[in-house]
């Protein structure tokens, strides 16, 4: 097998949540560039139109399925519709997420529950539903999107931090159970990338300077710089990688 074959996703079908923009869009397009057909999901009915067009321009098949990750019935429907699209699902990327910023002492309970539901509960439910299908077909790759806040506590984002610590734990737990079924479950922990989710940090001169100072690469990451890690974890190149949290952070954790 050549090195190119190791990373070839031709014939594979992938589902990427939160694929309308930012990291999710970059991951979806990256998987398609490697040969996969991609189901793009977001909360808005037409939210992934741009991503779908980018994938079709590469000559790959793509479709969009809207789903509210805060609602378990919607998540179940997403799993069923995604598997039905081509009769199989080889790759699941749990990228969809949200964040809320409040001091812990004033953190609204409803916002806590929404962040946990969207970021953690939906990822587990999708993984459980799709995992059952992958067990039956004898193979699969699940990629969860963790965070630098899977390693630390952050400031004024306790729900997000709890969800991303949970994602790291669920990744390891599922890897332990499903490795015997030829399913690899791993996570990517992005560092500081230029996306909508980090716009508040980018716009804060003091925080922006602190972040850039700590990153050995000296600059924020671009979404396109995350896609290679996703292709690796979705491909046969990672068949003996399981339960791993892969930091793509420009060296942030090395400091």
C-alpha positions as CSV (number, residue, x, y, z in Angstrom):
1,X,0.0,0.0,0.0
2,X,1.4,3.4,-1.0
3,X,1.4,6.4,1.3
4,X,-1.3,8.0,-0.8
5,X,-3.5,4.9,-0.4
6,X,-3.2,5.1,3.4
7,X,-5.0,8.5,3.4
8,X,-7.4,7.7,0.5
9,X,-11.1,8.0,1.6
10,X,-12.6,7.1,-1.8
11,X,-15.8,5.1,-1.3
12,X,-16.2,6.3,2.3
13,X,-19.2,8.2,3.6
14,X,-18.8,10.7,6.4
15,X,-21.1,12.8,8.6
16,X,-19.8,16.1,9.9
17,X,-21.9,18.1,12.4
18,X,-21.4,21.8,12.7
19,X,-20.3,21.9,9.0
20,X,-21.7,25.2,8.0
21,X,-18.5,27.2,8.5
22,X,-15.2,27.4,10.4
23,X,-13.6,24.2,11.6
24,X,-16.5,22.0,10.6
25,X,-16.6,23.3,7.0
26,X,-12.8,22.8,6.7
27,X,-13.0,19.2,8.0
28,X,-15.9,18.4,5.7
29,X,-14.1,19.8,2.6
30,X,-10.8,18.1,3.7
31,X,-12.5,14.7,3.9
32,X,-14.0,15.3,0.5
33,X,-10.7,16.3,-0.9
34,X,-9.4,12.9,0.2
35,X,-12.2,11.2,-1.6
36,X,-15.1,10.9,0.8
37,X,-18.8,11.7,0.2
38,X,-20.0,13.9,3.0
39,X,-23.2,14.6,4.9
40,X,-23.0,18.1,6.2
41,X,-25.2,19.0,9.2
42,X,-26.0,22.2,11.0
43,X,-28.9,23.6,13.0
44,X,-30.1,25.8,10.1
45,X,-32.1,24.3,7.1
46,X,-29.8,25.9,4.5
47,X,-26.8,26.4,6.8
48,X,-24.5,24.0,4.9
49,X,-25.3,25.1,1.4
50,X,-21.9,26.7,0.9
51,X,-20.1,23.6,2.2
52,X,-22.1,21.3,0.0
53,X,-21.2,23.4,-3.0
54,X,-17.5,23.4,-2.2
55,X,-17.6,19.6,-1.9
56,X,-19.5,19.1,-5.1
57,X,-17.0,21.3,-6.9
58,X,-14.4,18.6,-5.9
59,X,-16.5,16.0,-7.7
60,X,-17.7,14.3,-4.6
61,X,-21.3,13.7,-3.5
62,X,-22.7,15.8,-0.6
63,X,-25.9,16.5,1.1
64,X,-27.2,18.7,3.9
65,X,-29.3,17.5,6.9
66,X,-30.5,20.1,9.4
67,X,-30.5,18.9,13.1
68,X,-30.9,20.6,16.4
69,X,-28.2,19.1,18.6
70,X,-30.0,20.3,21.7
71,X,-32.9,17.9,21.0
72,X,-32.4,14.2,21.3
73,X,-35.2,13.3,18.8
74,X,-33.5,15.6,16.2
75,X,-30.2,13.8,16.8
76,X,-31.8,10.4,16.4
77,X,-33.3,11.5,13.1
78,X,-30.0,12.8,11.9
79,X,-28.4,9.4,12.6
80,X,-31.1,7.5,10.8
81,X,-31.2,9.9,7.7
82,X,-27.4,9.9,7.5
83,X,-27.1,6.1,7.4
84,X,-30.0,5.9,4.9
85,X,-28.4,8.4,2.5
86,X,-26.0,5.9,1.0
87,X,-26.9,2.9,3.1
88,X,-23.7,3.1,5.2
89,X,-21.7,5.4,7.3
90,X,-17.9,5.0,7.7
91,X,-16.9,8.2,9.4
92,X,-18.6,10.3,12.1
93,X,-17.2,13.7,13.1
94,X,-18.8,15.2,16.2
95,X,-17.9,18.8,15.6
96,X,-21.1,20.7,16.3
97,X,-20.9,22.9,19.4
98,X,-21.7,26.1,21.2
99,X,-20.2,28.2,23.9
100,X,-21.6,30.6,26.6
101,X,-19.5,33.0,28.6
102,X,-20.6,34.0,32.1
103,X,-18.8,34.1,35.5
104,X,-19.5,30.8,37.2
105,X,-21.4,32.5,40.1
106,X,-23.9,33.9,37.6
107,X,-24.0,31.2,35.0
108,X,-27.6,30.6,33.8
109,X,-28.8,27.1,34.3
110,X,-30.6,26.9,30.9
111,X,-27.4,28.0,29.1
112,X,-25.4,25.3,31.1
113,X,-27.8,22.6,30.0
114,X,-27.8,23.8,26.3
115,X,-24.0,23.7,26.2
116,X,-23.8,20.3,27.7
117,X,-26.6,19.0,25.5
118,X,-25.1,20.3,22.2
119,X,-21.4,19.7,22.9
120,X,-21.5,16.4,24.9
121,X,-24.9,14.7,25.0
122,X,-25.5,14.9,21.3
123,X,-22.0,13.5,20.6
124,X,-22.6,10.5,22.8
125,X,-26.0,9.8,21.4
126,X,-24.8,10.1,17.8
127,X,-21.8,7.9,18.5
128,X,-24.1,5.3,20.2
129,X,-26.5,5.2,17.3
130,X,-23.9,5.3,14.5
131,X,-21.6,3.0,16.5
132,X,-24.3,0.3,16.5
133,X,-24.4,0.6,12.6
134,X,-20.5,0.5,12.5
135,X,-20.4,-2.6,14.6
136,X,-22.8,-4.3,12.2
137,X,-20.7,-3.3,9.2
138,X,-17.4,-4.3,10.8
139,X,-15.6,-1.0,10.7
140,X,-15.8,2.7,11.4
141,X,-14.1,5.9,12.5
142,X,-15.4,8.3,15.0
143,X,-13.7,11.7,15.5
144,X,-14.8,13.9,18.4
145,X,-13.7,17.5,18.6
146,X,-12.2,18.3,21.9
147,X,-10.5,21.5,22.9
148,X,-7.5,23.1,24.7
149,X,-10.2,23.3,27.5
150,X,-10.1,19.5,27.6
151,X,-6.9,20.1,29.5
152,X,-7.5,23.2,31.5
153,X,-10.3,25.2,33.2
154,X,-10.5,28.4,31.2
155,X,-12.2,31.5,32.5
156,X,-16.0,32.2,32.5
157,X,-16.7,29.1,30.3
158,X,-17.4,26.4,32.9
159,X,-20.1,24.6,30.8
160,X,-17.9,24.5,27.7
161,X,-14.9,23.3,29.8
162,X,-17.1,20.5,31.4
163,X,-18.4,19.5,28.0
164,X,-14.9,19.3,26.5
165,X,-13.4,17.3,29.4
166,X,-16.4,15.0,28.9
167,X,-15.7,14.6,25.2
168,X,-12.1,13.5,26.1
169,X,-13.5,10.9,28.5
170,X,-16.2,9.6,26.2
171,X,-13.6,9.2,23.4
172,X,-11.5,6.9,25.6
173,X,-14.5,5.0,27.0
174,X,-15.9,4.2,23.5
175,X,-12.5,3.4,22.2
176,X,-12.1,0.8,25.0
177,X,-15.4,-0.9,24.1
178,X,-15.4,-0.7,20.3
179,X,-11.8,-1.4,19.3
180,X,-12.6,-5.1,19.2
181,X,-15.2,-4.2,16.5
182,X,-12.6,-2.5,14.3
183,X,-13.9,0.9,15.2
184,X,-11.4,3.6,16.1
185,X,-12.6,6.5,18.3
186,X,-10.3,9.4,18.6
187,X,-10.5,13.2,19.2
188,X,-8.9,16.3,17.9
189,X,-8.2,19.1,20.3
190,X,-7.9,22.3,18.3
191,X,-5.8,25.1,19.6
192,X,-6.6,28.7,18.9
193,X,-8.1,29.0,15.4
194,X,-9.7,32.0,13.7
195,X,-13.4,31.1,13.8
196,X,-16.6,32.7,14.9
197,X,-16.3,30.9,18.3
198,X,-13.1,32.6,19.1
199,X,-14.0,36.0,17.7
200,X,-14.4,37.5,21.2
201,X,-10.9,36.5,22.1
202,X,-9.5,37.8,18.8
203,X,-11.1,41.1,19.4
204,X,-9.7,41.5,22.9
205,X,-6.3,43.1,22.4
206,X,-4.9,41.8,25.8
207,X,-6.1,38.2,25.4
208,X,-5.1,38.2,21.7
209,X,-1.6,39.3,22.5
210,X,-1.3,36.7,25.4
211,X,-2.5,33.9,23.1
212,X,-0.1,34.7,20.3
213,X,2.7,35.1,22.7
214,X,2.2,31.6,24.1
215,X,1.9,29.8,20.7
216,X,5.4,28.8,19.5
217,X,4.2,29.2,15.9
218,X,3.4,32.8,16.8
219,X,0.0,33.0,15.2
220,X,-3.6,31.8,15.3
221,X,-4.4,28.7,13.3
222,X,-6.5,28.7,10.1
223,X,-9.4,26.2,9.8
224,X,-7.8,24.6,6.7
225,X,-4.8,23.6,8.9
226,X,-7.0,21.3,10.9
227,X,-8.3,19.2,8.0
228,X,-5.2,17.0,7.7
229,X,-5.6,15.7,11.2
230,X,-9.2,14.7,10.4
231,X,-8.2,12.9,7.2
232,X,-5.5,11.0,9.1
233,X,-8.0,9.9,11.8
234,X,-10.6,9.0,9.2
235,X,-8.2,6.9,7.1
236,X,-6.6,3.5,7.3
237,X,-3.4,5.4,8.3
238,X,-4.8,5.6,11.8
239,X,-6.1,2.0,12.1
240,X,-3.9,1.4,15.2
241,X,-4.7,4.8,16.8
242,X,-7.5,4.5,19.4
243,X,-8.7,6.6,22.3
244,X,-6.2,9.4,21.5
245,X,-6.7,13.1,21.9
246,X,-4.6,14.7,19.1
247,X,-3.7,18.3,19.8
248,X,-3.5,20.6,16.8
249,X,-2.4,23.7,18.5
250,X,0.7,25.2,17.0
251,X,2.6,24.1,20.0
252,X,0.3,25.7,22.7
253,X,0.5,22.8,25.1
254,X,4.3,22.6,24.7
255,X,4.6,25.9,26.5
